């Protein structure tokens, strides 16, 4: 059996070179081992099983209600939970630091549910730091029908839904901070997420050239079955700047006076270290 000395004598252990010893670099095994290659990968995974939110990884804020935090009486597997207040435009969010780059092929996955998906706006994905946090109506998207970003955002790759808009389905919305990159929205089917059932949203950025990234979005149901997907970035107009540091963020906003509870089962974030 190997011991510490044999591991330490490997050339670049727990990195991509180590994985290549198992076979081709794009093999199923290599892809499975990607999160373990800590020498070449930054990977955070939080199941929220502790007694309090890890504030080294996450910042939670909101207006009224209760901020995302493990509840006093935990749920199975652990969750971070917020209570969205019963006042229109009150909101809650949980976000990482802005350390993620499209140039490094960053991705984020969030498994979450809410007990009332109606009269709700949500955003999940990446955006550069915003102008305001912890105020009413401080999402990164201003308009879903005519895709428009706001709150100081310049680069976004977000799966969103605004049940108060004319377009009430989920969509992938991206924008980049160069003049030739336009705010682009793609409808993610016609399905409405189900109240109180988990769904998983994944947003993956892929570097297509230096400082330019494409976006691929996936939505899975609570059983892990793929329900919707969309991709932006085949042309410059739908790409985003890949050299802008971004944060991963989940944002939920009430559109009416109905209070609701949101549970986040897990969040994973990753990117290449190089």
C-alpha positions as semicolon CSV with decimal commas, in nm:
position;residue;x (nm);y (nm);z (nm)
1;X;0,000;0,000;0,000
2;X;0,122;0,356;-0,064
3;X;0,226;0,574;0,226
4;X;0,302;0,941;0,270
5;X;0,652;0,908;0,134
6;X;0,542;0,742;-0,190
7;X;0,269;1,002;-0,241
8;X;0,508;1,288;-0,176
9;X;0,762;1,149;-0,420
10;X;0,517;1,147;-0,711
11;X;0,560;1,417;-0,972
12;X;0,291;1,676;-0,889
13;X;0,061;1,446;-0,686
14;X;-0,312;1,520;-0,681
15;X;-0,287;1,726;-0,997
16;X;-0,368;1,684;-1,363
17;X;-0,039;1,500;-1,426
18;X;-0,138;1,250;-1,158
19;X;-0,479;1,195;-1,321
20;X;-0,316;1,138;-1,660
21;X;-0,146;0,830;-1,515
22;X;-0,491;0,666;-1,515
23;X;-0,560;0,722;-1,884
24;X;-0,668;0,984;-2,140
25;X;-0,720;1,334;-2,003
26;X;-1,088;1,344;-2,106
27;X;-1,174;0,992;-1,993
28;X;-1,472;0,935;-1,765
29;X;-1,232;0,856;-1,480
30;X;-1,033;1,175;-1,537
31;X;-1,350;1,383;-1,529
32;X;-1,464;1,207;-1,211
33;X;-1,130;1,280;-1,042
34;X;-1,126;1,650;-1,142
35;X;-1,243;1,781;-0,799
36;X;-0,968;1,581;-0,626
37;X;-0,689;1,742;-0,830
38;X;-0,639;2,018;-0,574
39;X;-0,299;2,114;-0,713
40;X;-0,462;2,231;-1,037
41;X;-0,823;2,285;-0,927
42;X;-1,008;2,513;-0,686
43;X;-1,318;2,329;-0,565
44;X;-1,558;2,426;-0,285
45;X;-1,847;2,205;-0,181
46;X;-2,079;2,294;0,107
47;X;-2,354;2,065;0,237
48;X;-2,444;2,309;0,518
49;X;-2,431;2,040;0,785
50;X;-2,272;2,259;1,053
51;X;-2,444;2,473;1,317
52;X;-2,373;2,803;1,138
53;X;-2,298;2,939;0,793
54;X;-1,931;2,926;0,695
55;X;-1,865;3,297;0,656
56;X;-1,521;3,228;0,512
57;X;-1,703;3,096;0,204
58;X;-2,038;3,277;0,203
59;X;-2,197;3,613;0,266
60;X;-2,570;3,613;0,336
61;X;-2,784;3,923;0,344
62;X;-3,139;4,035;0,287
63;X;-3,417;4,276;0,370
64;X;-3,630;4,168;0,665
65;X;-3,706;3,797;0,688
66;X;-3,411;3,584;0,803
67;X;-3,079;3,548;0,623
68;X;-2,951;3,217;0,487
69;X;-2,817;3,006;0,774
70;X;-2,852;2,647;0,896
71;X;-3,183;2,638;1,088
72;X;-3,199;2,567;1,461
73;X;-3,371;2,238;1,378
74;X;-3,179;2,102;1,083
75;X;-3,325;1,911;0,790
76;X;-3,199;1,582;0,649
77;X;-2,853;1,621;0,486
78;X;-2,827;1,979;0,617
79;X;-2,949;2,301;0,457
80;X;-2,892;2,674;0,460
81;X;-3,236;2,828;0,503
82;X;-3,384;3,173;0,468
83;X;-3,729;3,313;0,530
84;X;-3,827;3,567;0,265
85;X;-4,036;3,844;0,420
86;X;-4,400;3,905;0,325
87;X;-4,334;4,245;0,167
88;X;-4,293;4,291;-0,208
89;X;-3,929;4,339;-0,319
90;X;-3,788;4,212;0,010
91;X;-3,510;3,967;-0,074
92;X;-3,246;3,729;0,053
93;X;-2,924;3,614;-0,107
94;X;-2,616;3,402;-0,045
95;X;-2,297;3,469;-0,239
96;X;-1,931;3,376;-0,259
97;X;-1,639;3,614;-0,284
98;X;-1,556;3,741;-0,632
99;X;-1,269;3,502;-0,708
100;X;-1,407;3,311;-1,008
101;X;-1,305;3,358;-1,373
102;X;-1,442;3,244;-1,704
103;X;-1,081;3,222;-1,821
104;X;-1,043;2,946;-1,561
105;X;-1,361;2,764;-1,670
106;X;-1,551;2,834;-1,349
107;X;-1,879;2,658;-1,273
108;X;-2,139;2,658;-0,997
109;X;-2,415;2,416;-0,901
110;X;-2,696;2,488;-0,652
111;X;-2,954;2,239;-0,526
112;X;-3,242;2,433;-0,374
113;X;-3,617;2,451;-0,318
114;X;-3,875;2,703;-0,204
115;X;-4,223;2,641;-0,068
116;X;-4,388;2,895;-0,301
117;X;-4,231;2,945;-0,643
118;X;-4,513;3,176;-0,756
119;X;-4,485;3,555;-0,728
120;X;-4,109;3,509;-0,692
121;X;-3,797;3,629;-0,870
122;X;-3,481;3,420;-0,845
123;X;-3,131;3,441;-0,991
124;X;-2,862;3,171;-0,977
125;X;-2,519;3,194;-1,136
126;X;-2,227;3,432;-1,172
127;X;-2,207;3,811;-1,173
128;X;-1,933;4,064;-1,108
129;X;-1,968;4,257;-0,778
130;X;-2,287;4,461;-0,758
131;X;-2,340;4,819;-0,646
132;X;-2,583;4,734;-0,366
133;X;-2,643;4,441;-0,134
134;X;-2,896;4,401;0,143
135;X;-3,144;4,647;-0,005
136;X;-3,482;4,591;-0,166
137;X;-3,489;4,472;-0,527
138;X;-3,110;4,446;-0,561
139;X;-3,080;4,163;-0,811
140;X;-2,846;4,173;-1,109
141;X;-3,130;4,165;-1,365
142;X;-3,357;4,465;-1,419
143;X;-3,588;4,329;-1,687
144;X;-3,658;3,972;-1,795
145;X;-3,892;4,045;-2,088
146;X;-3,643;4,279;-2,255
147;X;-3,324;4,138;-2,103
148;X;-3,151;4,414;-1,911
149;X;-2,899;4,399;-1,629
150;X;-2,856;4,654;-1,351
151;X;-2,731;4,719;-0,997
152;X;-2,383;4,790;-1,134
153;X;-2,344;4,448;-1,298
154;X;-2,142;4,437;-1,620
155;X;-2,078;4,064;-1,666
156;X;-2,341;3,804;-1,577
157;X;-2,421;3,438;-1,648
158;X;-2,745;3,367;-1,465
159;X;-3,040;3,129;-1,469
160;X;-3,340;3,333;-1,360
161;X;-3,717;3,340;-1,338
162;X;-3,949;3,635;-1,275
163;X;-4,306;3,516;-1,232
164;X;-4,422;3,878;-1,245
165;X;-4,287;3,928;-1,596
166;X;-4,466;3,848;-1,920
167;X;-4,209;3,571;-1,977
168;X;-4,269;3,358;-1,669
169;X;-4,047;3,063;-1,759
170;X;-3,685;3,023;-1,655
171;X;-3,420;3,167;-1,881
172;X;-3,046;3,183;-1,924
173;X;-2,937;3,547;-1,927
174;X;-2,583;3,661;-2,008
175;X;-2,407;3,988;-2,075
176;X;-2,047;4,099;-2,115
177;X;-1,867;4,425;-2,050
178;X;-1,740;4,495;-2,400
179;X;-1,953;4,686;-2,647
180;X;-1,994;4,389;-2,880
181;X;-2,129;4,165;-2,602
182;X;-2,505;4,208;-2,567
183;X;-2,756;4,118;-2,299
184;X;-2,892;3,787;-2,426
185;X;-3,177;3,578;-2,289
186;X;-3,277;3,224;-2,388
187;X;-3,601;3,070;-2,269
188;X;-3,549;2,745;-2,076
189;X;-3,855;2,556;-2,193
190;X;-4,205;2,601;-2,053
191;X;-4,184;2,408;-1,726
192;X;-4,253;2,582;-1,396
193;X;-4,049;2,454;-1,100
194;X;-4,258;2,266;-0,844
195;X;-4,324;2,411;-0,502
196;X;-4,126;2,249;-0,218
197;X;-3,932;2,019;-0,452
198;X;-3,559;2,043;-0,499
199;X;-3,414;2,135;-0,833
200;X;-3,049;2,175;-0,928
201;X;-2,920;2,463;-1,139
202;X;-2,572;2,446;-1,290
203;X;-2,399;2,732;-1,473
204;X;-2,071;2,648;-1,647
205;X;-1,840;2,901;-1,815
206;X;-1,595;2,785;-2,081
207;X;-1,305;2,993;-2,209
208;X;-1,330;3,024;-2,587
209;X;-1,041;3,271;-2,626
210;X;-0,836;3,486;-2,393
211;X;-1,076;3,698;-2,185
212;X;-1,383;3,554;-2,361
213;X;-1,617;3,284;-2,228
214;X;-1,926;3,093;-2,337
215;X;-2,198;2,985;-2,092
216;X;-2,385;2,656;-2,060
217;X;-2,678;2,623;-1,819
218;X;-2,852;2,307;-1,698
219;X;-3,158;2,253;-1,479
220;X;-3,221;1,914;-1,316
221;X;-3,524;1,795;-1,120
222;X;-3,504;1,658;-0,765
223;X;-3,415;1,312;-0,899
224;X;-3,124;1,444;-1,104
225;X;-3,296;1,415;-1,442
226;X;-3,204;1,689;-1,689
227;X;-3,506;1,910;-1,761
228;X;-3,370;2,212;-1,945
229;X;-3,043;2,339;-2,089
230;X;-2,923;2,632;-2,295
231;X;-2,594;2,763;-2,426
232;X;-2,465;3,109;-2,514
233;X;-2,135;3,199;-2,673
234;X;-2,131;3,067;-3,028
235;X;-2,096;3,430;-3,136
236;X;-1,931;3,724;-2,960
237;X;-2,264;3,897;-2,900
238;X;-2,370;3,629;-2,649
239;X;-2,031;3,579;-2,484
240;X;-1,908;3,737;-2,162
241;X;-1,575;3,879;-2,050
242;X;-1,372;3,598;-1,900
243;X;-1,108;3,808;-1,722
244;X;-1,356;3,978;-1,485
245;X;-1,367;3,836;-1,133
246;X;-1,715;3,712;-1,051
247;X;-1,910;3,591;-0,749
248;X;-2,148;3,296;-0,739
249;X;-2,487;3,401;-0,605
250;X;-2,837;3,274;-0,528
251;X;-3,092;3,554;-0,499
252;X;-3,463;3,523;-0,415
253;X;-3,707;3,815;-0,408
254;X;-4,073;3,823;-0,311
255;X;-4,300;3,996;-0,563
256;X;-4,608;4,008;-0,337
257;X;-4,691;3,998;0,032
258;X;-4,662;3,617;0,055
259;X;-4,386;3,497;0,288
260;X;-4,193;3,184;0,196
261;X;-3,905;2,961;0,307
262;X;-3,609;2,873;0,083
263;X;-3,374;2,579;0,151
264;X;-3,034;2,531;-0,011
265;X;-2,922;2,168;0,015
266;X;-2,576;2,220;-0,132
267;X;-2,358;2,452;-0,339
268;X;-2,050;2,345;-0,535
269;X;-1,812;2,587;-0,712
270;X;-1,503;2,500;-0,914
271;X;-1,247;2,629;-1,161
272;X;-0,903;2,550;-1,298
273;X;-0,628;2,692;-1,080
274;X;-0,403;2,796;-1,370
